Amino acid sequence: MRFAVDAHAIGRRLTGNEVYVRSLLNGFSVLDHGPEFITYLSMKDAEAWVPSRFPVRRIAGNPFIRLGCDFALQLRRDRVDLLHVQYTAPLGCSVPVVVSVHDVSFLEHPEYFPFYRTLQLRLTVRQTIRKAARILTGSEFSRDSIARAYGLDPDRITVVPNAAAQCFHPVPREAARGEMRGRFGMAAPFILSVGDLQPRKNHVGLIEAFARLIHARPQLPHHLILAGKDTWFARRVRDAARHSGVADRIRFLGFVSDDDLLQLYNACDLFCFPSFYEGFGLPVLEAMACGAPVVCSNTSAIPEVADGAALFFNPYNPDKITRAMLDLIQHRELQARTRRLGLQRAAHFNWRKTAQQTLEVYYEVVEQCPAVTARVMAASISQP
């Protein structure tokens, strides 16, 4: 059996999409050596992220070329039995497709995206879903949203939860703080938030809430650290910080590596995730896996992921965000409880389990496709 995985996101700093495919490939690599996985990459240095036993093929970085002709031709040459993509499959794909759709925010909240991006996703994702043999997503919230948006039978959509990567784990807090002082010159205690600077991540609301926190409790020494790459919306976020009255306490780190994220999660006093909309909310699990106390939104899939291991707030009300952060800063027993529950919650998820569940979907799809089943059987008979 030969499965193809579209891994063009690796090396492109596509955050959630890149983390997903990298982690999934690592999960496949620790399973029994059964099927062959061919990974398709676009970036030059991306191969370092792929497990060594998986063959690598190069496809065009230009999406019009990749999706228009290059990818489909490669699949025919490699004679694969199934292709797994995120959101968008290539035109003229000759094999069954499994598509991961992490959320449909581009349909439910188009204001979070540039117009051209919303239009592209509306067209390509609908076409992919229409042709896909199976749809994967990370939460019950997303399954319901996808089914509602496209008028689908929910049975076509399989929930396979994501997980924090193994690189995220507790390290001695003072050591992590020392790393942050050396790497970023950060000596003060800090509140951390992770996510690209885009509208749905609600950085503007978090900055307002943080400003209210410092104005109400000026004796607090805390800073606010925002880790995430700039997008078209970044100027709006930076303007909010500049006019907050506490700009000297707000720092933008841009895109950071997993190694730096590990130290940030472990060094922070608390992790705040104020997103309006998430199909899963992976940074919440990453922070929990490192033992950080978490405060987060009570919207979309976030409560499903965090369960009872975080302190929740209404992200549309900055006063509620301020109150949640202050409660966690002031009450050590609450801090200790959320740290403990967060570690327990993160342990419920792991990429080996996710990979195994995903592989089971691959096999189910192949078994339901007579042409693929016949080809696999013919190949097995012809082998000596």
N, C-alpha and C positions, 0 to 999 in steps of 0.2 A: 504494500500500500504506500502511495506517495502523496503526501499532503503539501500544498504550497501555502506559505504565509507571506502576505504582503507586509514587509517590514521597512518600507521606504521612510517611515517616520523616524527611524533610528538615526541619531546624529543631527536631526533638524531642529532640536529644541522645541518640539511640539508638545512638551510637558505631558499632559495626561495620556495622549495617544501614544507617545514614545514610551512612557513608563509601562503602559499596558502591554505593548508587543514585546518589549525587552523582558518583562517579568514572565510573560506567558512562555516565551522560548526557553527561559531558564527553568520554568516548571516542567516543560516537556523533556528537558535534558536529564532530569532526575527520575523520570519514569522508565519502565522497562524498555529496552531497545527493540521496539516492534516496527512501527511504520517509519518511513523516511520523511524527514521534513526538509523541504527546500525553502530557503529564505531569500526574498527578493529585496535588494537594497539599492539606494540611490546615492548615498553619501560615501565619500572615499574612505573615511576613517570608521565607518559604522561596523565593519566586520569584527572589530575588537569586542563588540557587545554581543556577538552571536556565539552560542556554544560551539566548540570546535568540531563536533561530530556532525553538524548540520551543513550540507552543501550550500554555497552562496552563489547567487546569480545577480548580475547588475541590470537594473532597468533605469530608464531615463528619469532625471530629476524634474524635468519639465512636465507638469501634470497633463497638458494637452497631448504630448507625445506618449507619455506613459499610459494614460487611460485610453487614448485614441487607437493606438496600434501596437506599441512596443510590448506591453505586458501580455496581451493576448497571444502574440506570436511566440513569446518566450514560453508561455504555458503549453502551447502545442508542441514545441520542440522538446520540452521536458516530460511530456506525457504524464502530467499529474492527474490525480483522481479527484481532487477537491481543492478549492481555493478559499482561504479565510482572509477577509479584508475588514477594514474599519470604515464604515459609512458608505464608501463608494467603490464599486467593482469596475473593472475595465470593460469597455465596449467589446462586443463580439466574444465574450468569454465562453469557451466551449466546455467547461466543466461545472459541476454543481458549486454554488457559492454559499458560504456561511458568512454572514455579515454581523459585526459587532456595532451596535448603535448605542452609544453610551447615554445619550439623552436627545431630546427633540426641542431644546431651548430655541433653536433657530426658527421653529414653527410657533411655539408658545410665547416667546419673547423676542421677536425680531429686532426690537430696539437695542438688544445687547450686541448686535453685529453691524458691521458696515453693510450697506445695501447690497453690493455686489456679492458679498460672502453669503448673505441670506438667500439670494436668488440662486447661486450655484448649489448650495446645499438642498434647497427645495427641489431642484430639478434632478440632481444626481442621486440623492438618497432615495427619493421616491422610486426612481427607475431601478435602483439596486434592490430595494425591499420587494418590489413587485416580482423580480426574477429570483430572489434568494430562496434557497431550499430551507434555510433556518436562520432565524435572527437571534442573536445573543445580546443580553444587556446585564448590567450589574446589580439592579435592584427591582423590587416589586413596583416601586414608584415609577421607574422608567418603563417597565413592561406595560403598565396601565396607560402611561402617556403615549407610548408608541402605538399600542392597539387602538386607542381613541383617535389619535391623529390620522392614522392611515386606514381605519375601519377594518382592522385585522382580527382574526380569531386569535385570542391570547395564547392558544396552544402552539401557534407558530413561533412564539417568542419564548426562549428559555432563559431563565435568570441564573447566571453564573457569577457570584460575587467576586469582586477584586480583593486584593489584600495588600498590606504593606510589604515591601521588599525585605529580604532578610538582612540587608545592610542597615535597617533601622532597628535599633535595640538600645537598651539603657547603657550608658557609660558613666563613670564617676562625674558628678556634676561640676566639681571644681576643676577637673581636668578639661571638661568641655568649655567652661568659662575661660580658662587659660588659653585654649585654642582660639576662641573668639577674640580675646584681647590681642593675641599675636596676629591673627588673620585680618581682623577688621577694626582693631583698635577700640573694641566695645568693652568698657569697664563697668558701666552702670547696669543694674538689673533691667530686664526688658521684657516687653510683651511682643510675641512673634505672630505674624500672619504670613501665609504662603499662598501665592497665586498670581498669575499674570495680571497686569494692570488693565483690566477690562471691566465693563460696566457691571456685569452680574456678580463680580466678586465683592462689590460694595466697599471698596477701599475708602470712598468718600465718606460713607456713613461711619466707618471705623475711625477715620481721622477726626471727625466731629465728636464721636463718643470719647475718644482719647483726650481731646482738648477739654471736654467737659470734666473728665476724670481729674486731670491735672489742675484745672481751675477750682474744682471743688476740694481737692486734697493736694495743695501745692507742696506739702512736705514729702509727698511720694517721690522717690528718685528715679522712677521708671522712664524708659524710653520706648518708642514704638518702632519695631523693625519690620519692614515690608520686603519680603523676598519673592521676586517674580519678574519676568522680563517685561519690557515696555511693549505696548501695542498702540494702535491708533488712538486709544483713550487715555494714554499715559499723561498727556499734558493736563487733562482735567484733574487727575489725581494729584499731580505735583502742584498744581495751582491751589487745590484744597489744602494741602500741607503748608504751602507758603503763606496762606491767609488764615491759618488756624490759630495763630497766637502762640503756638508751641512748636514752631518749625525746627527750632534748635534741638528738639527731642525726637524728631522723626527722621528715620534714615531709610533710604532706598538702596537695596543691595543688587538689584537686577537679577538676572538668572544666576543661580548658584548650583554647584555640583551636589551630587548625593553625599559626598564626604562632608561638605560644608553643612548641608541640611542636617545630617546626623548630629553634628556639634551644636547647631542652632536649636534643634528640638530639645536636646539634653540640657542646654544652658539657659533656656528661657524660664521666666517665672510662671508664665502661662502662655498657652497657644489660643489665639482667637481666630475663628473662621466665620466671618459674617456674611457669607455668600447668600444671595437671593435665591439661587437656583443651582442645583447639582443633580446629576444623574446618579452619582455615588458619593463623592466627597473624599477622595483618597488621602489628602493631607491630614484629615481628622484621624484616620487610622495610623498614619505614619507618626504623628505626634504622640498618640497613645502608646504605640509600640516602643517609643523612647522614654515613656514614663512622664510625659508632660501633662499637667492638668489642662483640660480643654473646656473652653466656652465656645458655643457655636449656635448657628441659626436653627430655628425650629421649623424650617420650611423644606419642601421637596424631599429628596432622599436622605437628607442629613440625619434626622432623628432615627431612621431605619438603620443606618450604619452605626451611629454612636450609641444607640439604645439608651440605657440609663447611666452610661459612664461619663456623661458630660453635663455641664450646666448650660441650659438652653435659653435663648432670648429671641425676641421678635426683631429681625434685622432691619425692619422698616422704621424702628423707633430707636434713635441713638441713645435716649435715656435708659432704655432697657439694656443696651449693650454696655453702657457705662456701669450700670448697677451690677451686671453679671461679672464684669472684670473686677470691680471693687470688692464684691463678695469673695471672690477667689483669692484676691491679694490679701485681704484682711483676716481670713479665717483659715488658720493652718490645718485644722481638722478637716475642713472641706477640701483643701488642697490635697492632703494625704489620701482622702477617700477617692477623689477623682483620679489621682495617679494610680491607685491600686485597681480601681474598676476599669480604668483605661487599658492597663496592661492585660487584664483578663479579657476584655472585649477584643483587643487586637489579636489575641491568641486564637480566637475563634476562626480567623481567616488565615489562609496560607495559599501560596501560589501553586504548590504541588496539588492540592485539592482542586483548585481552579483549573489547572492544566488537565487533570484527570477527567473532570466533568466536561471540559471542552472537547477532549479527545473522544469521549463517549458520544457527543453530538456528531462529530465527524463520522464515526462508524455508523451511526443511525442514518445519516444522510446518504452515505455510500450504499448501504443496504437497500435503501428505498429507490435507488437509481439503477434500473436494470442494465443500462449500457455500461456503467462503471463496474457493476458486479460481474458482468460477463467478461470484461477486459481483465479484471483482476484474476478471475478464475482461469482464464486462458493463459495468462502469464505464469501462474503457479503450476499449471500442468506442463508447460513447455520447459520449466526449469528441471535440470537433471537431478 
